[in-house]
Amino acid sequence: MSPALLLYRLATRLLEPLAPRLLDARARKGKEDPVRVDERLGVASVPRPAGELVWLHGVSVGESLSLLPVVERLRRVRPDLAILVTSGTVTSATLLARRLPGGVIHQYAPVDGPTAVAAFLDHWRPVAGVLVESELWPNLILEARRRDIALVLASARITEKTVEGWRRFPGAARRLVAAFDRILPQDDASAARLESLGARIDGRVNLKLAGDAPPHDPAAFTRLSAAIGDRPVVVAASTHDGEEIAIVRALDRLDERLCLILIPRHPERGDAIAAALIRDGYRFARRSEGRQPDGETDLYLADTLGEMGLFLRLADVVIMGGAFSAALEKPPVGGHNPLEPARLGKPAITGPDMSNWAAVTEALVAADGLRIVEAPWDLPAALAPLLADPAEAKRMGERGRRAAAEAGSGLDRLVDSLLPLLPPASPRGGPR
């Protein structure tokens, strides 16, 4: 083991006794689940099922949700396997509780201390682990490798800044990337950066491009659709600070019958958004208060979690947020997943800052299923023709749907890479 990794292991062993106190402090701030905080120390809250178990890990919301298609595919092709999904945030756990199929276990990932890692692996004993994006925790990875757990780094995304940090410890970097049986970066830039650390690349997979349209509650859709009536609907999805008011003001120039639905990326910002709307004299209803839009409602503030699929299905046109930072002089966000509206055949417009989704944005723009404007005040000129010509809006949405389907083929590559690393199927039968 390299000196840097030995030093890291020693330091984390010395600091690990402080972990319970730090986790309790985070729980008081709402950053940890106080009921399940012991899971972060490797203490399982549920029994391990019998048989072979595969472990999938995604740290936050986007990474965790990108694992859902993997879960579904594994249940289909290897119904004998138990599946454990871990994540690191309260929001991701809340969403996974709603979205994971019955029988699939969720736990919080352990902190990267030697004792917590050992307790986690002692209990769950996975035969393989799939880590998504850039989770390079040395104790977890090396202890799993020591126990002959097959490891896949999937949809790997690594920044130049992260690589520069690892280059200060080249031996440690080589040891970590060598611990993976398969490394499947999500883009060419990440592949080149990982290769510079000594990784062997086994193909490209971007799990955020895989999967189905986000789910919805049909009864809720029926109620909301009836409440809105025949008014045109624009949905501003995954918006960030400053974007909501800028979009609302820009769209004042459009059809006065327009129903604008605002879906903030972080629903906890609902109070601040509501205060700004009240200040500016807008009439609105809040989803979090159980209210429905009506004929007197200019805006519907959808400040709830896990209902994106519902509101996207109501849309005539979608505005994807997180992409207007430069125009609003805000810190860059990098955009949000334009495949969500595309999978539902919804025409979409976004801003220029789509760096987190560069490849798929390029594909959707090339197919004319997604259009880019420079600033929120440019939205009316892009929206008006689509609202005036529903047939063209539908054609644009279908072009996006076809491009989204072509983009989602990476799931097959991941599963094809993972299956040879698993033990032969046991005769336990059908899906859980």
GIRA-V988278 format. One record per pair of residues at least 12 apart in sequence whose C-alpha atoms are under 8 Angstrom apart, sorted by sequence separation. I is the first residue (numbers start at 1). J is the second residue. D is the distance in Angstrom with one decimal. If there is no record, write none. Layout:
BEGIN
[[I,J,D] [I,J,D]]
END
This chain:
BEGIN
[[71,83,7.5] [248,260,7.9] [285,297,6.6] [322,334,6.4] [323,335,4.5] [24,37,7.6] [93,106,7.5] [283,296,7.1] [284,297,5.1] [287,300,7.2] [322,335,4.4] [323,336,7.6] [23,37,7.0] [283,297,5.4] [284,298,5.6] [285,299,6.6] [286,300,6.0] [287,301,6.0] [288,302,7.1] [321,335,6.4] [322,336,6.1] [93,108,7.6] [283,298,5.3] [284,299,4.5] [285,300,5.0] [286,301,4.7] [287,302,4.9] [288,303,5.7] [320,335,7.5] [321,336,6.7] [183,199,7.6] [185,201,7.5] [188,204,7.9] [282,298,6.7] [283,299,6.5] [284,300,5.5] [285,301,6.1] [286,302,6.2] [287,303,5.9] [288,304,5.7] [320,336,6.7] [335,351,7.9] [177,194,8.0] [183,200,6.8] [184,201,6.2] [187,204,6.4] [282,299,7.6] [284,301,6.9] [286,303,6.8] [287,304,6.6] [320,337,7.9] [182,200,7.8] [183,201,5.3] [184,202,5.6] [185,203,7.0] [186,204,5.4] [187,205,7.7] [244,262,7.0] [320,338,6.8] [335,353,5.9] [336,354,7.2] [85,104,7.4] [87,106,7.9] [89,108,7.7] [182,201,7.3] [183,202,5.6] [184,203,5.2] [185,204,5.1] [186,205,4.8] [187,206,7.4] [334,353,5.3] [335,354,4.4] [338,357,7.9] [84,104,6.1] [85,105,6.1] [86,106,5.6] [87,107,6.9] [88,108,5.6] [129,149,7.0] [131,151,7.6] [133,153,7.1] [177,197,7.6] [178,198,7.7] [182,202,6.0] [183,203,7.4] [184,204,5.0] [185,205,5.9] [186,206,4.3] [244,264,7.8] [333,353,7.4] [334,354,4.8] [335,355,6.7] [336,356,7.3] [337,357,6.8] [350,370,7.5] [352,372,6.2] [20,41,7.7] [82,103,8.0] [83,104,5.4] [84,105,4.8] [85,106,4.8] [86,107,4.9] [87,108,5.2] [88,109,5.6] [127,148,8.0] [128,149,5.1] [129,150,6.2] [130,151,6.0] [131,152,6.2] [132,153,6.0] [133,154,6.2] [177,198,6.9] [178,199,6.4] [184,205,5.6] [185,206,7.2] [186,207,7.7] [332,353,7.3] [334,355,4.7] [335,356,6.1] [336,357,7.1] [339,360,7.9] [348,369,6.8] [349,370,5.6] [350,371,6.4] [351,372,5.3] [352,373,6.6] [19,41,7.8] [64,86,8.0] [82,104,7.1] [83,105,6.4] [84,106,5.9] [85,107,6.5] [86,108,5.2] [87,109,5.4] [117,139,7.0] [127,149,5.2] [128,150,4.4] [129,151,4.9] [130,152,4.7] [131,153,5.0] [132,154,5.0] [133,155,5.2] [134,156,5.7] [177,199,5.4] [178,200,7.9] [334,356,4.9] [335,357,6.9] [338,360,7.8] [347,369,5.9] [348,370,5.0] [349,371,4.8] [350,372,5.0] [351,373,5.2] [352,374,5.8] [64,87,6.5] [84,107,7.4] [86,109,5.2] [117,140,5.7] [121,144,7.4] [126,149,6.6] [127,150,6.4] [128,151,5.7] [129,152,6.3] [130,153,6.0] [131,154,6.1] [132,155,5.7] [133,156,3.9] [134,157,5.6] [174,197,5.9] [239,262,7.5] [318,341,6.9] [334,357,7.4] [338,361,7.0] [347,370,6.4] [348,371,6.5] [349,372,5.6] [350,373,6.3] [351,374,5.6] [128,152,7.9] [130,154,6.6] [132,156,6.2] [133,157,4.9] [134,158,5.9] [173,197,6.0] [174,198,5.3] [234,258,7.4] [236,260,7.3] [239,263,6.4] [240,264,6.2] [349,373,7.2] [351,375,6.4] [112,137,6.3] [114,139,6.1] [118,143,7.5] [133,158,7.4] [173,198,7.5] [174,199,7.0] [232,257,7.0] [233,258,6.0] [234,259,6.4] [235,260,5.9] [236,261,6.1] [237,262,6.4] [238,263,5.6] [239,264,4.6] [240,265,6.2] [351,376,7.7] [112,138,7.5] [113,139,6.6] [114,140,7.8] [117,143,7.6] [231,257,5.8] [232,258,5.2] [233,259,4.9] [234,260,5.0] [235,261,4.7] [236,262,5.0] [237,263,4.8] [238,264,5.0] [239,265,5.2] [240,266,7.7] [324,350,7.9] [370,396,7.9] [54,81,6.8] [56,83,7.5] [58,85,7.9] [59,86,7.6] [60,87,6.2] [65,92,7.9] [112,139,5.8] [153,180,6.6] [156,183,7.4] [170,197,6.9] [231,258,5.9] [232,259,6.1] [233,260,5.9] [234,261,6.3] [235,262,6.1] [236,263,6.0] [237,264,6.6] [238,265,3.9] [274,301,7.8] [323,350,6.4] [324,351,5.1] [326,353,7.6] [342,369,7.1] [369,396,5.0] [52,80,7.7] [53,81,5.6] [54,82,6.3] [55,83,6.0] [56,84,6.2] [57,85,5.7] [58,86,6.5] [59,87,4.6] [60,88,6.0] [61,89,7.6] [64,92,6.5] [112,140,6.1] [151,179,7.2] [152,180,5.6] [154,182,7.9] [156,184,6.1] [157,185,6.1] [231,259,6.4] [233,261,7.4] [235,263,7.4] [237,265,7.2] [238,266,7.7] [245,273,7.9] [318,346,6.8] [320,348,6.9] [323,351,4.5] [324,352,6.6] [325,353,7.0] [368,396,6.3] [369,397,5.7] [51,80,7.8] [52,81,5.5] [53,82,4.5] [54,83,5.0] [55,84,4.7] [56,85,4.8] [57,86,4.8] [58,87,5.2] [59,88,4.8] [60,89,5.7] [151,180,4.9] [152,181,5.8] [153,182,6.3] [154,183,6.1] [155,184,5.8] [156,185,4.1] [157,186,6.1] [244,273,7.4] [312,341,6.4] [317,346,6.2] [318,347,6.3] [319,348,5.7] [320,349,6.3] [321,350,6.6] [322,351,7.9] [323,352,5.9] [324,353,6.3] [369,398,7.3] [51,81,6.9] [52,82,6.2] [53,83,5.6] [54,84,6.2] [55,85,5.9] [56,86,6.3] [57,87,5.9] [58,88,7.5] [59,89,6.9] [61,91,6.6] [150,180,7.2] [151,181,5.4] [152,182,4.8] [153,183,4.8] [154,184,4.9] [155,185,4.9] [156,186,5.4] [157,187,7.4] [163,193,6.6] [167,197,7.1] [316,346,6.8] [317,347,5.3] [318,348,4.6] [319,349,4.9] [320,350,5.0] [321,351,7.4] [323,353,4.3] [349,379,7.9] [369,399,5.1] [370,400,6.8] [51,82,7.0] [53,84,7.1] [55,86,7.6] [60,91,7.7] [61,92,4.5] [65,96,7.3] [68,99,7.8] [150,181,6.2] [151,182,6.8] [152,183,5.9] [153,184,6.2] [154,185,6.3] [155,186,4.5] [159,190,7.0] [163,194,7.8] [166,197,7.7] [228,259,7.4] [245,276,7.4] [270,301,7.6] [313,344,7.1] [315,346,7.2] [316,347,7.5] [317,348,5.8] [318,349,6.3] [319,350,5.6] [320,351,7.7] [322,353,7.5] [323,354,5.8] [368,399,6.5] [369,400,3.8] [50,82,7.8] [60,92,5.6] [64,96,7.5] [68,100,7.0] [152,184,7.7] [153,185,7.7] [154,186,7.6] [158,190,5.3] [245,277,7.4] [312,344,7.7] [317,349,7.8] [338,370,7.9] [367,399,6.0] [368,400,6.9] [369,401,7.5] [49,82,6.8] [157,190,5.4] [160,193,7.0] [270,303,5.5] [349,382,7.7] [367,400,6.6] [61,95,7.7] [142,176,7.1] [145,179,6.0] [156,190,7.0] [159,193,7.8] [163,197,7.6] [269,303,7.8] [312,346,7.7] [369,403,7.7] [141,176,7.1] [145,180,7.9] [158,193,7.1] [267,302,7.9] [268,303,7.3] [158,194,7.5] [267,303,4.5] [364,400,5.9] [367,403,6.5] [142,179,6.7] [262,299,7.4] [266,303,7.9] [267,304,5.6] [138,176,6.8] [141,179,7.0] [259,297,7.6] [260,298,6.8] [261,299,5.9] [262,300,6.2] [263,301,6.5] [264,302,7.3] [267,305,6.6] [259,298,6.0] [260,299,5.0] [261,300,4.7] [262,301,5.0] [263,302,5.0] [264,303,6.4] [364,403,6.0] [136,176,7.5] [258,298,7.4] [259,299,6.0] [260,300,6.3] [261,301,6.0] [262,302,5.8] [263,303,6.1] [363,403,6.7] [364,404,7.4] [259,300,7.5] [261,302,6.6] [262,303,7.9] [263,308,7.8] [347,393,6.0] [327,374,7.2] [328,375,7.9] [346,393,7.7] [347,394,7.1] [360,407,7.1] [327,375,5.5] [346,394,7.1] [155,204,7.3] [156,205,7.9] [327,376,7.9] [345,394,7.2] [347,396,5.4] [348,397,7.6] [155,205,5.0] [156,206,7.8] [261,311,7.7] [324,374,7.3] [346,396,7.6] [347,397,4.2] [154,205,6.6] [155,206,4.6] [324,375,6.0] [345,396,7.9] [346,397,4.3] [347,398,8.0] [57,109,7.7] [133,185,7.8] [154,206,7.7] [155,207,5.7] [324,376,7.0] [345,397,4.1] [346,398,7.4] [154,207,7.8] [155,208,8.0] [344,397,7.7] [345,398,5.0] [347,400,7.0] [345,399,7.6] [346,400,7.4] [342,397,6.4] [345,400,6.2] [346,401,7.8] [342,398,7.8] [345,401,5.0] [32,89,7.0] [33,90,6.2] [343,400,7.3] [344,401,6.7] [31,89,7.2] [32,90,6.0] [342,400,4.8] [343,401,5.0] [31,90,6.6] [342,401,4.8] [342,403,8.0] [343,404,6.1] [45,107,7.8] [342,404,6.1] [343,405,7.4] [44,107,7.4] [227,292,6.8] [228,293,6.3] [339,404,6.0] [227,293,6.0] [228,294,6.2] [317,383,7.4] [42,109,7.5] [227,294,5.7] [228,295,7.4] [39,107,6.6] [40,108,5.8] [42,110,5.1] [224,292,6.8] [39,108,5.6] [40,109,5.7] [41,110,5.3] [42,111,7.7] [63,132,6.4] [224,293,7.5] [317,386,7.5] [39,109,7.0] [40,110,4.1] [41,111,6.3] [63,133,7.1] [317,387,7.5] [39,110,6.4] [40,111,5.6] [53,124,7.5] [55,126,6.0] [237,308,7.8] [316,387,7.2] [36,108,7.9] [53,125,7.2] [54,126,5.3] [55,127,7.9] [57,129,7.6] [42,115,7.8] [43,116,7.6] [53,126,4.9] [54,127,5.9] [55,128,6.2] [56,129,5.7] [57,130,6.2] [58,131,6.4] [59,132,7.8] [41,115,7.9] [42,116,4.5] [52,126,6.9] [53,127,6.0] [54,128,5.2] [55,129,4.6] [56,130,4.8] [57,131,4.9] [58,132,5.3] [316,390,7.8] [41,116,4.7] [42,117,6.1] [48,123,6.9] [52,127,6.5] [53,128,7.5] [54,129,6.0] [55,130,6.3] [56,131,6.1] [57,132,6.2] [58,133,7.5] [40,116,7.4] [41,117,7.7] [42,118,7.4] [43,119,6.5] [44,120,7.1] [48,124,6.0] [56,132,7.9] [59,135,7.5] [235,311,7.1] [317,393,7.5] [42,119,5.0] [43,120,6.5] [58,135,8.0] [235,312,6.7] [316,393,7.5] [41,119,7.8] [42,120,4.2] [243,321,7.2] [41,120,7.9] [42,121,8.0] [44,123,7.2] [243,322,7.8] [235,315,5.7] [233,314,6.8] [234,315,5.4] [235,316,7.9] [237,318,7.1] [239,320,7.2] [240,321,6.7] [243,324,7.2] [233,315,5.0] [234,316,5.9] [235,317,6.6] [236,318,5.9] [237,319,6.1] [238,320,6.4] [239,321,4.2] [240,322,5.7] [232,315,7.9] [233,316,5.3] [234,317,5.1] [235,318,4.8] [236,319,4.6] [237,320,5.1] [238,321,5.1] [239,322,5.5] [232,316,6.5] [233,317,6.9] [234,318,5.7] [235,319,6.1] [236,320,6.0] [237,321,5.7] [238,322,6.6] [234,319,7.3] [236,321,6.6] [243,328,7.7] [242,328,6.9] [242,330,7.9] [221,310,6.2] [225,314,6.8] [220,310,7.6] [221,311,8.0] [216,307,6.6] [215,307,7.9] [216,308,7.7] [218,310,8.0] [221,313,7.9] [215,308,8.0] [216,309,5.0] [217,310,6.6] [221,314,7.5] [214,308,6.8] [215,309,5.1] [216,310,4.7] [214,309,4.6] [215,310,7.1] [213,309,7.2] [16,113,5.7] [16,114,7.9] [238,336,6.9] [16,115,7.8] [12,112,7.5] [13,113,6.1] [12,113,5.4] [13,114,6.1] [12,114,7.1] [13,115,7.6] [9,113,7.7] [9,114,7.1] [214,340,6.8] [250,376,6.4] [251,377,8.0] [254,380,6.5] [213,340,6.2] [250,377,5.0] [253,380,7.1] [213,341,7.9] [250,378,7.7] [251,379,7.3] [208,337,7.7] [247,376,5.5] [250,379,6.9] [251,380,6.0] [9,139,6.8] [209,339,7.0] [213,343,5.2] [246,376,6.1] [247,377,7.2] [250,380,6.7] [254,384,7.0] [212,343,7.0] [213,344,6.1] [246,377,7.3] [247,379,7.8] [5,138,7.3] [243,376,7.5] [67,207,7.2] [66,207,5.4] [69,210,6.8] [66,208,5.1] [69,211,5.1] [68,211,7.5] [69,212,7.6] [66,210,7.3] [63,208,7.6] [66,211,7.6] [62,208,7.6] [209,360,7.7] [232,387,7.1] [4,169,6.6] [4,171,7.9] [5,172,5.9] [4,172,6.2] [2,171,5.7] [3,172,7.9] [2,172,5.6] [1,172,7.7] [2,175,7.8] [1,175,7.6] [209,404,7.5] [210,407,7.3] [211,408,6.8] [209,407,5.9] [210,408,4.1] [209,408,4.8] [210,409,6.6] [209,409,7.9] [210,410,6.6] [207,408,7.8] [209,410,7.5] [210,411,6.0] [207,410,6.6] [206,410,6.0] [207,411,6.5] [205,410,4.7] [206,411,7.9] [204,410,7.2] [205,411,7.0] [205,413,6.9] [204,413,8.0] [205,414,6.6] [95,305,7.6] [203,413,7.9] [95,306,6.3] [184,414,7.7] [182,417,7.3] [154,414,7.3] [152,418,7.4] [150,421,6.4] [150,422,7.9] [128,421,7.4] [128,422,6.9] [127,422,6.8] [127,423,7.8] [103,432,5.8] [102,432,7.2] [70,411,6.9] [74,415,7.6] [69,411,7.5] [73,415,7.8] [81,425,7.9] [70,415,7.5] [80,425,6.4] [80,426,6.0] [78,425,6.8] [80,427,7.0] [80,428,5.4] [79,428,7.9] [80,429,6.2] [79,429,6.7] [80,430,7.0] [79,430,5.5] [80,431,7.2] [79,431,4.6] [79,432,6.8] [76,431,7.0] [75,431,6.0] [75,432,7.6]]
END
